[in-house]
Amino acid sequence: MKPISIILLLCLLAMSGKSYGHDKPPILEGPYLGQKPPGMVAEPFAPGIISKKSWDGEGVFAPGMKEFYFTTKGGKYTRRTVIGFRQENKLWTKYLEFPRNGETAFSPDGKRWHMAEGYKDRIGDGWSVRKSLGPMFDRKDWGIMRLTASAKGSYVFDDYKNKVIRISKLKDGKRQTPKEIGPVVNTGQWTAHPFIAADESYLLWDSEREGGYGGNDIYISYRQKDGSWGPAINMGDKVNSAREDFYPSVTPDGKYILFNRNVADGNTDIYWVDAQIIETLRPK
């Protein structure tokens, strides 16, 4: 092919807005998929690579920071699909995909992959088949979207059918009946997508409340000395926007918060921000 033909082809591809999709990403090398970390103002995560003009959200790193997972819908993905990347020899490559069955989160030790009322256990470099947490959680009158776990074994999860967040503790090795976490959290509309810190020192979630920035905002509550949860604190305009901001999680190394932002109808992106904001908001 003559050089002028190659230039013409590249121009035509650029004009067509062609995207190579999630299965043909550019070379991703280094920590955090090779992305430059954000500061104290939220920025898109891996724009044009992970966050594209489709529904791309629910981004989470697995403990160890060598695996990254997110959910996408758009283009060839006609239903929400989980995509997994793995880092080997500093390079990130896609290694799995499957239809989503429950929003994903990892236990702090990385041995269990939670998917709503189900889970998969780590087996070598792979995962078991999806199993149920049992009748205590797999109930027809509940609608669990996201369940996260602390290092103490507590489960915190939402229920879209009843619009509440519940907690189930582990006591003397026995799973306790889930209870509503209380009005500090369960106030407002669309309260969902909780993330509990590994040491249970704080809780993140999203809700639509009076005084917010628009749509769902991300809130934080800190554990008090008496074991109760402190006031819900809006994480501010460095995190929240006039659109819906939701599904927060903290990277296992504790350095960044990942969350979803509805940037336009049908277009959801993953954003991230320095997790130091958690300390700046902590009551003195």
C-alpha positions, -999 to 999 in steps of 0.1 A, spaced: 0 0 0 13 35 -9 20 59 20 -7 83 9 -32 54 11 -22 46 46 -27 83 56 -61 83 39 -71 52 57 -62 66 91 -81 98 83 -112 78 74 -110 58 106 -106 90 126 -136 106 109 -157 74 114 -150 75 152 -140 39 151 -133 23 185 -113 -9 189 -134 -20 219 -124 -35 252 -109 -67 237 -82 -47 217 -69 -21 242 -37 -2 238 -6 -12 258 -13 -7 295 18 -8 316 25 0 353 2 5 384 -35 14 379 -35 2 343 -8 28 335 -30 57 344 -18 89 360 -33 91 394 -58 119 402 -56 146 428 -83 159 451 -107 165 422 -124 135 406 -112 127 370 -123 100 345 -105 67 349 -87 55 318 -107 77 294 -112 62 259 -98 28 272 -121 18 301 -144 48 303 -159 52 268 -192 63 252 -211 34 267 -223 22 301 -189 16 319 -189 14 356 -185 -7 388 -147 -5 386 -128 -24 413 -93 -36 419 -88 -69 436 -66 -70 467 -30 -71 455 -37 -45 429 -29 -70 401 -64 -74 388 -90 -49 377 -127 -55 369 -155 -34 355 -189 -37 340 -198 -26 305 -229 -24 282 -229 -11 247 -217 -20 212 -213 -58 210 -222 -61 247 -260 -62 246 -263 -69 283 -241 -58 312 -209 -78 311 -180 -80 336 -145 -75 320 -114 -86 339 -78 -74 333 -47 -89 349 -12 -75 353 17 -98 344 52 -85 339 39 -50 344 16 -53 314 -22 -54 318 -42 -77 295 -79 -87 294 -82 -123 307 -119 -129 312 -155 -117 305 -189 -130 316 -225 -118 319 -229 -99 352 -250 -116 379 -248 -92 408 -226 -61 413 -190 -71 423 -168 -65 453 -139 -84 469 -133 -95 505 -104 -77 520 -82 -108 518 -90 -113 481 -101 -149 486 -138 -142 479 -155 -123 450 -189 -111 461 -217 -108 435 -249 -96 453 -263 -126 471 -238 -149 455 -200 -153 454 -170 -170 438 -140 -183 457 -104 -179 446 -90 -211 432 -53 -207 421 -53 -180 394 -90 -184 387 -124 -185 404 -150 -211 414 -185 -212 400 -209 -187 415 -225 -200 447 -253 -186 469 -248 -171 503 -278 -190 514 -314 -183 524 -305 -156 549 -296 -134 518 -311 -151 488 -347 -139 495 -374 -131 470 -386 -101 490 -352 -85 488 -332 -72 458 -295 -71 466 -274 -52 441 -241 -48 459 -227 -65 490 -193 -56 505 -174 -73 534 -151 -61 561 -120 -79 575 -142 -87 606 -166 -106 584 -194 -80 585 -216 -78 553 -231 -45 543 -255 -46 514 -284 -27 497 -319 -39 489 -335 -20 460 -369 -36 466 -372 -20 500 -347 9 494 -326 3 524 -290 -8 534 -286 -36 558 -257 -50 579 -250 -86 590 -222 -92 615 -202 -122 623 -202 -131 660 -183 -161 674 -180 -174 639 -218 -174 634 -235 -152 608 -260 -128 624 -294 -120 609 -291 -88 588 -306 -56 602 -313 -22 587 -283 0 594 -304 29 607 -317 63 596 -282 79 594 -278 59 562 -313 50 553 -326 85 545 -334 99 511 -342 82 478 -323 54 459 -300 47 489 -277 20 476 -242 6 467 -226 6 501 -188 1 507 -176 -7 542 -139 -1 550 -119 -32 558 -115 -21 594 -151 -8 596 -139 27 603 -162 43 577 -190 35 553 -195 49 518 -228 48 498 -249 69 475 -283 84 479 -305 113 466 -311 137 495 -321 172 500 -292 196 498 -273 174 473 -257 185 441 -281 167 418 -293 131 414 -275 106 436 -245 119 456 -218 99 474 -219 101 513 -196 89 540 -203 81 577 -175 74 603 -177 48 630 -180 65 664 -163 54 696 -195 38 709 -198 17 677 -226 38 662 -224 55 628 -218 92 627 -238 118 606 -240 113 569 -215 137 552 -218 147 516 -184 142 500 -187 176 483 -183 190 448 -148 175 443 -165 142 441 -201 148 434 -216 166 403 -249 178 390 -254 143 375 -257 109 393 -226 98 412 -227 64 427 -211 30 434 -181 42 455 -152 19 465 -117 24 478 -88 7 461 -73 -21 483 -41 0 488 -63 27 503 -51 54 479 -80 62 456 -118 62 455 -134 47 423 -170 55 415 -196 58 387 -208 90 371 -237 93 347 -221 118 323 -249 117 297 -280 96 290 -267 61 283 -231 70 290 -217 61 325 -180 65 332 -157 54 360 -142 83 379 -115 83 406 -102 107 432 -75 108 459 -88 89 490 -71 115 512 -105 133 510 -117 107 535 -94 121 561 -101 157 552 -138 151 558 -134 131 591 -148 152 620 -120 164 643 
